[in-house]
Amino acid sequence: MPSFGQKIKLVRVCNGGNNNNINWQIYPDTCMLLNTLKIYGRDAIGQAYFGIDSSITYNQKNYSHINANVPSTKDWRYYISYQRLCGTDTNTFFSDTLAIDDIKPDSSILDSVSVDPLTNQIYLGWTSNKTPDFSSYYLYNYDRPDPRLAENYKDTFFIDNSPNDPRNKALSYDITSADSCDNRKDYGNYLHKTIWLKGSIDTCKNEVSLSWTNYIGWNTKKLFLFKKINMGAYALIDSLNPSIQSYTDKNISKNNFYQYFIRAEKLDANKKITASSNACYSLYAGKTNSPQNTLIKQVGINSNNKIEIQIKRNTISDYGGIDLFRVQPNESPVFLYALGANENTYEDVLSDIKTKHNYYIISKNVCGISTDSSAQSNNIVLSLFGQNSNIELNWERYFTWNAGIKFYVIYRASGNTINEAVNFMALANTTIDSFYSEPELDQAVNCYYVEALENGGNGISKSNIACYIKTGNIYYPNAISVYGINKIFNFKGSGIDLSKTNFQIFNRWGQLEYSTDNLINGWNGKNNAGEFVPAGVYFFMAKVYQGDKLIEIHGNITVLE
């Protein structure tokens, strides 16, 4: 005898509104179904089952129970009665009973909603639903009059070609899943919203200002900003913290088209999930290059014994002006000078060379807008002092060059007076220190300066000249003979600077005969008119620098023929 296993199995009973839809499967074997099938049901627990229809053909697999829920939904359960011929025996069999299926499938959640930056099409992706009775997906876009985007959809990837433009606003999407009874999981709790990128360009500054909305749907780990120039490929230009929603791109060249998009990366330990924004509309740069990376080339003491500032322009930039500023600690910057189109050097004639000054420049584009500011640069200030029979040198470190200092070179000149200490020779160099020490020398005057040399370049910054002077008595003659051997009056002594000596000669009636601010050549007995004064006694007043000390000397001198 063949097996008498169950032949018909109820699969599901779906609530179709007024009607209930009953579905079953027929499993073939060596037995044969006979006659018609009968469906029985009850509409409440505790009620008896009763026949609903006995005219169902034996090869039918579904049935619609008309008006089963009129006037209201009821708690229906069903089973099927059928006959089978197995060999020579005919028997009646019954399926299992099955209630109405109102269990919703597991939730489906979008992995990401991303915009293709090349086409601005919206791509939706998600993980397949593993619910046993799962049937299909329903997709929604809330930016449409009818939010239903796709129904009874089977795939896990969807391209939205609807007319909504992701360049105009952030677009909102959701998904739900349905089983074979079209029971659908609630939606609206897992909304995903595209990143909306906007941009504008300032053709005076040649800067692109970007702003965007956050991706909604999951927490962002990192943002990545991409840029495309003209017909080139997109390239990564920066990675950003997810809290940032704006960016200014200053690396813009004239006469080019620029496009941008943002990509968000999800915080997910299991897999990498990203979502991209729309591509920003093409932005056309202006016809000039805004100044960038304009540098102070060097600051140093020039041949006029003044602080000189040299700048280095960017050759590809279009300048509308360069303003030079001087700033001291805890003070507001002081505007010094506006450099002309062909000016790259400025002499700061009013600043004390023995004081450290910081300088910087602000460059303007052709629209007069400030677009670039340099780092600060300083002059080197050298100071000396004597200690334990040594001469100690200290100087301010120099900060200007990006590559730094190659080394400092120390120069020295010696003599019995300031005026003799003029032949400077390189003494030593140091790469790290900003100080130098040497034993006190025999000469009365030892003058020094320091030069900083640029590492890998030809920049030179020179310090002020500082002199160490052994001071002592100052001597002068009490008489001169204009036609004799001793015919020049002058001062002698260690460390005196005759070039800065103020000297005045008066006759016995107090009238000024001669005056000078430079006594290097001494006084030869002539008045300011170039004539020899008469023989006699004259009174003089002098102000003489000995080192940094100003000494006043009053005395008499006899002029002999």
C-alpha positions, 0 to 999 in steps of 0.5 A: 500500500502507498503511504497515506501522507497529507496531500494538501497543505494550507500555506496562508490565509490573508485578510483582503479587506471584506474578503479572505484569501486562502492559499494552499499547496498540493504535493503530488505522490502515488495517490490521486485526488478525487472529486471536489475539495471542501473548505470549512471555517469558523469566525470565532474561537469556541465556535464550530466549524461549518462548510463554506464551499464544497465545489472547489476543483481538485487542482485549484490552489486558492480561494476567495471567501467573499464578504467574510469580514462584512460587516466587521473583521472576524477571527477566522480559521480554516481547513480543507477536506478532500478525498484521495484514491490510493490503490483501491482505497478511497479515504477522506483527509483533512488539512491542518487548520490555519488562522489569518496571517496578520504577522508583519515581516521583519523591517527592511532598512536602507543601507544608504541613499547616494547621488552619482556625482556624474549623473546626479541620479539617486541610488538606493541600496539595502540588505535583503530581507530574510523573513521566511514569508517575505514577498517584496519591498515598497519604496517611498520618496517624500518629495513627490505628490505621491510618495510611492516610488516603487511597489512589489519590488524584488531587488535590493538596489534601485535607481531613482530616475524621477524628476526630483533634482538632488541639486535643488534640495535634500531628498527623503527616502524610506523602505518597507517590506511586505509578505505574501499577504501584503502585510507591511512593516510600518515605515517612517522611523528609518528615514534617509536623506541625501546630502545636499551640496551648494556652492558659490564662487567669488571671482574677485577672491577666486574662492569657492564657498561650499556648504552642505546638509548632514546625511540623515539615516546613520551617524557619519564617521568622516566626510571626504571632499572631492574636486574636479577641474574642467574635464579631469577626474574627481580627486580627493582634496580634504577629509573633514570632521562630520560636524563641519558643514562648510568649506572654502577652497582657495586653491582656485586658478583663473579661467577654469571650471570646478565641480565638487561633491561630498562623501560621507562614511558610516560608523560601522565596524562590520562593513564600509558604507558610504553616501555621496552628495549631489555634484555642485554645479559647475563654477567658473573661476575669474580671469585673474589669479588671486595672490597666494603665498606672497612671502617676506623674503628677508628682513635685515640691516642694509648699507644705510644702517636701516631695516630693509624688508624685501618681499617675494611675489608669486609670479602666477598671481595678479596683484592689486596691491601689497600692504606692509605692516609692523607689529610689536608684542601687545600692540596693534599693527601699524601700517607702513607702506603700500608697495607699488607694482614694481616695488619689492623692497622697503626701507624702514627709516624710522625704526630703531635698529637696536629694537626687534620689530616684526613685519608682515604683508597683506596682498590684495587682488585686482578687486582690492580685496585682501586674499593673502597674509604672510607670516611675520618676520623680524630683524636680528638684534645683536647685543654685547656685554663683558663678563669674566674677561670675555665678550658675550654676544647674544642675538634674536633668532631669525624667523622668515624662511620656510626651510629655516636657517642654514647657520649664523655667521659672526663677523668682527672688526677691531681698532683703537677707535670706532672709526678704525673698526670697519674691516669686518672678517668672518669669525665663526658660524653656528647652526643652533645657538644664538650666542657666542663668546670670545676672550676680551681682545687687546684692541680698544674697540671690537665691533660685531654683526651677525648674518643669518643664511637661508637653508637651501636658498640665497637669503641673507639677514644682517643684524645691527652692528654692536661694539664693545669698547674699552673706555678711558681718558680722552686727550686733546692739545691745548694749542695748535700752530697753523703754520707749524708741525702741530696744526690740527686739533682733535680728540684722542682716546679709546673707543671715541667716534669722531664721526659723531662728534659735535664741535664748536669754537668761539672767540673771546667775545663769544662769537661762533667761529666754527662748528661741525658734527664730524671731527674725523679730520680735526680742526685746522684753525679755519672758521666756517668761511674757510679763513684762518682765525687770528692768533689768540685764545679760543673757547670750545664746546664738544660732545664726544661719543665714547662707545654708547656714552655721550661725553661733554667737554669744555676747554680752551685752545690757543691758536699760534701763527 
